[in-house]
Amino acid sequence: MKKKLALILKNILKHKVYLILVIIALCVGGYFGWKKWFTTDTSIRYVTAAVTRGALVTSLSGTGQVSATSQVDIKPRASGDVVGVYVKVGSISKCK
């Protein structure tokens, strides 16, 4: 058994140039085979149309939960209730 293994190893070392060429050929073939069978067609496709005047209707639907990325607490300096805001809609008001 050991003699057989030693003979195989001796033949491999004797023909190492051929072995290297076979390994390179297998790697190149594996690369192109992988690209052919395991990649998807990712070509970019543009859809164009003539410009027309009209209403733009867009709708969006979805399900899930909406949450804020950050939260800020607003605290006034004085406490109390707002009794009334004595301005009319459209009137000009100034700060003191």
C-alpha positions as CSV (number, residue, x, y, z in Angstrom):
1,M,0.0,0.0,0.0
2,K,2.8,2.4,0.9
3,K,4.8,1.5,-2.2
4,K,1.7,2.2,-4.4
5,L,1.2,5.6,-2.8
6,A,4.8,6.4,-3.1
7,L,4.7,5.4,-6.8
8,I,1.7,7.6,-7.4
9,L,3.3,10.6,-5.6
10,K,6.5,10.1,-7.6
11,N,4.6,10.1,-10.9
12,I,2.7,13.3,-9.9
13,L,6.0,15.0,-9.0
14,K,7.5,13.8,-12.3
15,H,4.7,15.4,-14.3
16,K,4.1,18.5,-12.3
17,V,3.9,20.8,-15.3
18,Y,1.0,18.8,-16.7
19,L,-0.6,18.7,-13.3
20,I,-0.4,22.5,-13.1
21,L,-1.9,22.9,-16.6
22,V,-4.7,20.6,-15.7
23,I,-5.5,22.5,-12.5
24,I,-5.5,25.8,-14.3
25,A,-7.8,24.4,-17.1
26,L,-10.2,23.1,-14.4
27,C,-10.2,26.5,-12.7
28,V,-10.8,28.4,-15.9
29,G,-13.5,26.0,-17.0
30,G,-15.2,26.1,-13.5
31,Y,-15.2,29.9,-13.6
32,F,-16.9,30.2,-17.0
33,G,-19.2,27.3,-16.2
34,W,-20.3,29.0,-13.0
35,K,-20.9,32.3,-14.8
36,K,-23.0,30.6,-17.4
37,W,-25.2,28.5,-15.2
38,F,-25.5,30.4,-11.9
39,T,-25.7,34.1,-12.8
40,T,-28.9,35.9,-13.8
41,D,-29.3,38.4,-16.6
42,T,-28.9,41.8,-14.9
43,S,-29.0,44.0,-18.0
44,I,-30.5,47.5,-17.4
45,R,-33.7,48.2,-19.3
46,Y,-35.1,51.6,-19.8
47,V,-38.8,52.2,-20.6
48,T,-39.5,55.5,-22.4
49,A,-42.6,57.1,-23.6
50,A,-43.6,60.3,-25.3
51,V,-44.5,63.3,-23.1
52,T,-48.2,64.0,-22.8
53,R,-50.2,66.5,-20.7
54,G,-52.7,65.0,-18.3
55,A,-53.4,64.1,-14.7
56,L,-50.7,62.2,-12.8
57,V,-52.3,59.5,-10.7
58,T,-50.1,57.6,-8.3
59,S,-51.2,55.2,-5.6
60,L,-49.3,53.4,-2.9
61,S,-50.4,50.7,-0.6
62,G,-48.7,48.6,2.0
63,T,-49.0,47.0,5.4
64,G,-46.8,47.1,8.4
65,Q,-45.9,49.3,11.2
66,V,-44.4,52.9,11.0
67,S,-42.0,54.0,13.7
68,A,-39.8,57.0,14.1
69,T,-36.0,56.8,14.0
70,S,-35.6,59.4,16.7
71,Q,-38.0,60.9,19.3
72,V,-37.9,64.4,20.9
73,D,-39.8,65.5,24.0
74,I,-41.1,69.1,23.8
75,K,-41.3,70.7,27.2
76,P,-42.4,74.3,27.7
77,R,-40.7,76.6,30.2
78,A,-44.0,77.6,31.8
79,S,-46.8,75.3,32.7
80,G,-50.5,76.1,32.4
81,D,-53.4,75.9,30.0
82,V,-53.9,77.9,26.8
83,V,-57.2,79.7,27.3
84,G,-57.5,81.3,23.9
85,V,-55.6,82.5,20.8
86,Y,-56.9,85.9,20.1
87,V,-56.1,86.3,16.4
88,K,-58.2,85.9,13.2
89,V,-57.3,83.7,10.2
90,G,-55.1,85.8,7.9
91,S,-54.3,88.6,10.4
92,I,-50.6,89.7,10.9
93,S,-49.1,89.1,14.3
94,K,-45.8,90.2,15.6
95,C,-43.5,88.8,18.3
96,K,-42.4,91.0,21.2
